[in-house]
């Protein structure tokens, strides 16, 4: 009944003789309604063609004068084309609006996806740099960071120190108490390192029970103080264990490469091992 009433009003409006903004808005609303309820354009055109045939037959039968009949039919024909233009303009605009909305949603989703991928990539990169047991940087990340810090120190003519440390007789701990107990010793050592260093310093696990500290803008004397803090924190938890530490320094007058910096610190650490427990060697 609603559709029948709407169709009747449409036909009445065709012959109202008033084609103002209200008339135009009513025709445009037809396009929006057709788009919203999913009526295809070809069905609308078919209905208009049927309506035109009905109206033309009625007018042809009602108007005896041929000239007046032709003018009337031509006017109605033009008006129907005008209506079709308004309906299709609105229909197309509605489609374009949906496309634009879908495009914006797609762009928002794409940006969100890119951000998630970038965030996940950053997480994976960080995980690739972390030692899974202790949570500090692994050997791979350490190599990159030592190389970077040497480059920065050389550029600004600053000193850089590297600490190489090792738990004394760690193999015997694994052999007598098991690897799980050995791993539990490594974790507090890593935490002691992180708690004892500055924000710009970098703690790394070099491998096994060997750890390193990268200390930018820090000479051997100050590096030794940091080592003592690490040692005190570790021994407070494990008084029966001991650490051996070696310190190497580069800059500001002469700079060595990454391999030499690590090698010298390692050699001094092994010399510290030959002495009594928990020794720090900087020469």
C-alpha positions in Angstrom: 0.0 0.0 0.0 2.9 2.4 0.8 4.5 1.6 -2.6 1.1 2.1 -4.4 0.6 5.5 -2.6 4.2 6.5 -3.6 3.7 5.6 -7.2 0.4 7.5 -7.3 2.0 10.6 -5.8 4.8 10.3 -8.4 2.3 10.4 -11.3 0.3 13.2 -9.7 3.5 15.3 -9.4 4.3 14.8 -13.0 1.2 16.8 -13.9 1.4 19.3 -11.0 3.1 21.9 -13.1 5.3 22.9 -10.2 8.9 21.7 -10.7 10.7 23.4 -7.8 13.2 22.3 -5.2 10.6 20.2 -3.5 9.9 18.3 -6.7 13.7 17.8 -7.3 14.3 16.6 -3.8 11.5 14.1 -4.1 13.0 12.7 -7.3 16.4 12.6 -5.8 15.1 10.7 -2.7 13.8 8.0 -5.1 17.4 7.4 -6.2 18.6 7.2 -2.5 15.8 4.8 -1.6 16.4 2.5 -4.6 20.1 2.4 -3.7 19.4 1.7 -0.1 17.0 -1.2 -0.7 19.1 -2.6 -3.5 16.8 -2.0 -6.5 19.0 -2.3 -9.6 19.0 0.6 -12.2 17.7 -1.6 -14.9 14.6 -2.4 -12.9 13.9 1.3 -12.3 14.3 2.0 -16.0 12.0 -0.9 -16.9 9.4 0.5 -14.5 9.7 4.0 -16.0 9.3 2.6 -19.5 6.1 0.8 -18.4 4.8 3.9 -16.7 5.6 5.9 -19.9 3.6 3.5 -22.1 0.6 3.6 -19.7 0.7 7.4 -19.5 1.1 7.9 -23.2 -1.8 5.6 -23.9 -4.0 7.4 -21.5 -3.0 10.9 -22.9 -3.4 9.7 -26.5 -6.9 8.5 -25.7 -7.9 11.6 -23.8 -6.5 14.4 -26.1 -8.3 14.6 -29.4 -6.2 17.4 -30.9 -3.1 15.9 -32.5 -1.0 19.0 -32.1 -1.8 19.4 -28.5 -1.4 15.6 -27.9 2.1 15.7 -29.5 3.2 18.7 -27.4 1.9 17.1 -24.2 3.6 13.8 -25.0 6.8 15.6 -25.7 6.6 17.5 -22.4 5.9 14.3 -20.4 8.8 12.6 -22.3 11.2 15.4 -21.4 10.0 15.4 -17.8 10.5 11.7 -17.4 14.1 12.0 -18.7 14.6 14.9 -16.3 13.4 12.6 -13.5 15.6 9.8 -14.6 18.6 12.1 -14.6 17.9 13.2 -11.0 17.4 9.6 -9.8 20.5 8.3 -11.4 22.6 11.3 -10.2 21.6 10.5 -6.7 22.0 6.7 -7.2 25.5 7.2 -8.5 26.4 9.7 -5.8 25.2 7.2 -3.2 27.4 4.5 -4.8 30.4 6.8 -4.9 29.8 7.7 -1.2 29.8 4.0 -0.3 33.0 3.5 -2.4 34.6 6.4 -0.6 33.6 5.1 2.8 34.9 1.7 1.9 38.1 3.3 0.6 38.6 5.2 3.9 37.9 2.0 5.9 40.4 0.1 3.8 43.0 2.8 4.2 42.4 2.9 8.0 42.7 -0.9 8.1 45.8 -0.9 5.9 47.4 1.7 8.2 46.5 -0.3 11.3 47.9 -3.4 9.7 51.1 -1.6 8.7 51.5 -0.4 12.3 50.9 -3.9 13.7 53.4 -5.4 11.3 55.9 -2.7 12.1 55.3 -3.2 15.8 55.6 -7.0 15.4 58.8 -6.5 13.4 60.3 -4.4 16.1 59.4 -7.0 18.7 61.0 -9.8 16.6 64.1 -7.7 16.1 64.3 -7.1 19.8 63.8 -10.7 20.5 66.5 -11.6 18.0 68.9 -9.4 20.0 68.0 -10.7 23.4 69.4 -13.6 25.3 66.4 -15.8 26.1 67.7 -16.9 29.5 68.8 -13.6 31.0 66.9 -11.1 29.0 69.9 -8.9 28.2 71.6 -8.5 24.8 73.1 -11.6 23.2 76.5 -11.9 21.4 75.1 -10.9 18.0 73.7 -7.7 19.4 76.8 -7.0 21.4 79.0 -7.1 18.3 76.8 -4.5 16.6 76.7 -2.3 19.7 80.5 -2.4 20.4 81.1 -1.5 16.7 78.7 1.4 17.0 80.0 2.7 20.3 83.6 2.6 19.0 82.5 4.6 16.0 80.7 7.2 18.2 83.7 7.4 20.6 86.1 8.0 17.7 83.8 10.6 16.2 83.6 12.7 19.4 87.0 11.7 20.7 85.7 10.0 23.8 86.9 7.1 25.8 85.1 3.7 25.8 85.6 0.7 28.1 84.6 -2.9 27.8 84.3 -5.3 30.7 84.6 -9.1 30.2 83.5 -11.2 33.2 83.2 -14.9 33.9 81.8 -17.0 36.8 84.7 -18.9 38.3 84.5 -22.7 38.2 81.1 -22.5 36.6 81.5 -25.9 35.0 81.8 -27.5 38.5 78.5 -25.8 39.4 76.8 -27.4 36.4 78.5 -30.8 37.1 77.6 -31.0 40.8 74.2 -29.1 40.9 73.0 -29.5 37.3 72.4 -27.1 34.4 69.1 -25.9 35.8 70.9 -24.6 39.0 73.6 -23.2 36.8 71.1 -21.3 34.7 69.6 -19.9 37.9 73.0 -18.5 38.8 73.3 -16.7 35.5 70.0 -14.8 35.8 70.9 -13.0 39.1 74.3 -12.1 37.6 72.5 -10.4 34.6 70.2 -8.6 37.0 73.1 -7.4 39.1 74.8 -6.1 35.9 71.7 -4.2 34.8 71.1 -2.7 38.3 74.7 -1.5 38.6 75.2 0.3 35.3 74.2 3.7 33.9 71.4 4.2 31.4 73.9 4.6 28.5 75.7 1.4 29.5 74.9 -2.0 27.8 74.9 -5.4 29.4 75.4 -8.5 27.2 75.8 -12.2 27.6 78.7 -13.2 25.4 78.1 -16.9 25.8 77.9 -19.6 28.5 78.8 -17.9 31.8 80.7 -15.1 30.0 79.2 -11.6 30.2 80.3 -8.2 28.9 79.6 -4.6 29.8 79.9 -1.8 27.1 80.6 1.4 28.9 80.6 4.6 26.7 82.4 7.7 28.0 83.9 5.7 30.8 87.6 5.1 31.5 89.1 2.0 33.1 89.1 3.6 36.6 85.4 4.3 36.5 84.7 1.0 34.8 86.4 -0.7 37.8 84.0 1.0 40.2 81.1 -0.3 38.2 82.6 -3.8 38.3 82.9 -3.6 42.0 79.2 -2.7 42.3 78.3 -5.7 40.1 80.5 -7.9 42.2 79.0 -6.8 45.5 75.5 -7.3 44.2 76.2 -10.7 42.9 78.2 -11.9 46.0 75.4 -10.6 48.3 73.3 -13.4 46.8 76.0 -16.0 46.1 78.8 -15.5 48.7 80.3 -18.9 47.9 80.9 -18.0 44.2 83.3 -15.6 42.6 83.7 -13.6 39.4 86.8 -12.7 37.4 86.7 -9.5 35.4 88.9 -7.9 32.8 88.7 -4.3 31.5 89.9 -2.9 28.2 89.9 0.7 27.2 90.1 2.6 23.9 90.4 6.3 23.1 90.6 9.2 23.2 94.1 9.3 21.7 94.1 5.9 20.0 91.3 3.6 19.1 91.4 -0.2 18.5 88.9 -2.3 16.6 86.1 -4.4 18.1 88.1 -7.7 18.1 91.1 -6.2 19.9 88.9 -4.5 22.5 87.1 -7.8 23.3 90.4 -9.8 23.1 92.3 -7.6 25.5 89.4 -7.6 28.0 89.2 -11.4 27.7 92.9 -11.8 28.3 92.8 -9.7 31.4 89.8 -11.6 32.7 91.7 -14.9 32.3 94.7 -13.4 34.2 92.3 -12.4 37.0 91.2 -16.0 37.1 94.7 -17.2 38.0 94.6 -15.0 41.1 92.4 -15.5 44.1 88.6 -15.3 43.5 86.7 -12.2 42.4 89.5 -10.2 40.9 89.3 -7.2 38.5 92.1 -6.6 36.1 92.4 -3.5 34.0 96.0 -4.1 32.9 
